[in-house]
Amino acid sequence: MRYSAGFSETPAGLSPSQIIESYSIGTVESSQDQSEFQNVGGFNGYTNSIVLNNTYTHCYVRVIVNSENVTQNIGGFVGNARGINGIDVIEISYTVPSIDITVQAEDSDTLQQNIGCFGGILDPFGFHQLSFDFYDQDVCGNYNGIGNGTVDSGDSPELEGLSTQQMQGADAEDSMSNFDFENVWISILYDNYENRN
């Protein structure tokens, strides 16, 4: 099993842990050269019994698939939120994800992909709590909020896709009202928002 991420690529949360007021900006690139599971996320590749609070990522997530019989979980924020050893909590966090998938394998029918703007997959046998999380739908494009369809954009108050305008300046304070803009967050405008990594 392979993990790739902008902040933590190792299996975070094998014992209960917290990551607070942290961020990742840049490029996450992963190449798949053999049959295996792969978890790729802009912030975390894989979580299991972890609390992520007041975190964000603005990453270009690029995955190249060279082999067959591959299972991939790819998310703008987290690849695989497992939540098996304890509950995964992701709250008051957001992502601005650019996701690029290139498939070079000869037999793409054997490829299983869970791709989401926020998360690749929420393990159906795990425990998860998403609270006041957001992703930029304009930058991400046509993917759902969670790749395996557990939470789609607009279907859950815990996770919501917003436009770029809604996530900047005064609009952000209205759209993301549960964020603490007095003590933790600052709302600003970017001239080159989509490519600021």
N, C-alpha and C positions, 0 to 999 in steps of 0.2 A: 504494500500500500504506500502511495506517495502523497506527500503534503507540500503545497506551495502556497505562500501567502505574503502579504505586504508587511504585516506586523509579527505574526507568530505562525510558522509553518509546522511546528511540532504539535503533537496531540495535546492541546491545552486542556487542563481540567481533569487529568487522571486522578488528581486529588482536588478537593474543592479549592477554587482560586478565584481571584478578582483581577480585572483590568479596568481601571477607571481613568477618565480624562486623558485619553491617549488617541493617537491618530497614525495613519499611514498615507503617504503620498508618493506616487512613483509608478513603476511598471512591475507587474508580476508576470513572468513568462515561464511556461512549463511545456516540455516536450514529452510526448508519450511514445516510447520506443518498444514497449513490450506489453503483453496482456496483463493487466493489473487494475486495481482500483486506484482512482486518482481524485484527490480533494483539493480544489483550488479556490482561494478566496482573496479578495482585496485586503481584508484585515486578518482573518483567521482561516486556515485551511480546514481545520477540524476542531470541534469543541465537544467537551464531555464533562458536565458538572462544573460550569464556570459562570461567573457574572461579568458581563461587559456593560459598563455604565458610562454615559457621556463620552462616547467614542465616535470617530468618523474615519472614513477612508475616501480618497479620491485617487483611484488607480485605474490604469490601463491593464486589463487582464487578458493576456494572449496565450492561447493554448494551441499547440500543434499536435495532431494525432497521426502517428506513423504506423500504428499497429492495429490489428483486429482484436475482437473479443475484449473490448475495453469498457469499463464502467466509469463514468466521470460525473462528479458533482462539482459544479462551477457556479460561484456566486459573486456578486459585486462586493459583498461584505464577508460572508462565510460560505465555504464550500459545503461542509457537512456538519449540521448541528445535531449531534448524536443524542445527548441527554439520556444516556443509559445508566451511568454510575450515579447520577444525581441530576437535578433539574438544570437545564441551560437557561440562563436569564440574559436576554439582550434588550436593554432598555435605554431610551433617550439617546439614540444613536442614528447615524445616517450614512449613506453612501452615494457617491457620484461615480457610477461605474461605466467604463467603456469596455465592452466584452467583444473579443475577436477570436473566433474558432476557425481553424484551418484543418480540414480532414484530408490527409494524404494516403490513408489506408486504402487498399484495393477493394476490400469488402466492407463498405460502410454499414451494411445491414446488421452486422454483429456489434455495432457500437451503440451503447446505451448511455444517454446523456441526460442529466438533470441540470438545467441552466436557468438561473433566476437573477433578476436585478439585485435582490438583496441576499438571498440564499439559494444554494444549489438544491439542497434537500433538508427537510426536517424528518429525522428518522421516525417512521410511523410507530415504532415500539418505544420511543423515548419520551421524555417530558420536557416541554419547552414553554417559556413565557416570553413573548414579545410585547413590549410596552412602549408606545410612542416612538416607533421607528419609522424612518422614511428613506426613500431612494428617489433619485432624479430620473423620472420616466423619459424626459426628452433626450437625455444623454444615453440612457440604457437602450432605448428602442422598444422592440416588440415583445420582449420576454415578460413573463409574469413576475410577481414579487418573489415567489418561491418556485423553484424549478419543478418539483414534483407535485405542484398544484395544491399543496396543503393550505396555502394562503395566497390568494390572488389579489391583484391590485383592486382596491375598493371594496373587497369582500369582508375585510376585518378592520376594526378600529385600531388594532395593535400595529399594523403595518400599512403604510399608505404611499403610493407613488404620487409625486408632486411634479409640477413643471419647474423648469429652471428658474423662472421668475418668482415662483412661490417660495423658493429656497434661498432667496437673496434679499438683503436690505430689510426694509420695513415689512415687506410681504412675508419674510421668513418668521418674523416675530408673531404675525397673525396665524400663519399656516402651521407653525411648530410651537404652539403656545405653551406646551408643557416643558419646553427647554428653558433653563434659567439664564435669560439674557442679561441679568444684572450681575451675576457672580461667576458664571462659567463660560457662557457663549458670547460671541460678538457677531452681530449681523453686518455683513459688508457686501459690496458689489464688486464683481470681477469683470473686466473688459474682455478677457480671454478665458472665460470660466471653464469651458469644456476642455481646454488644453493646458490648464495651469499646472499639470504635473510635469 
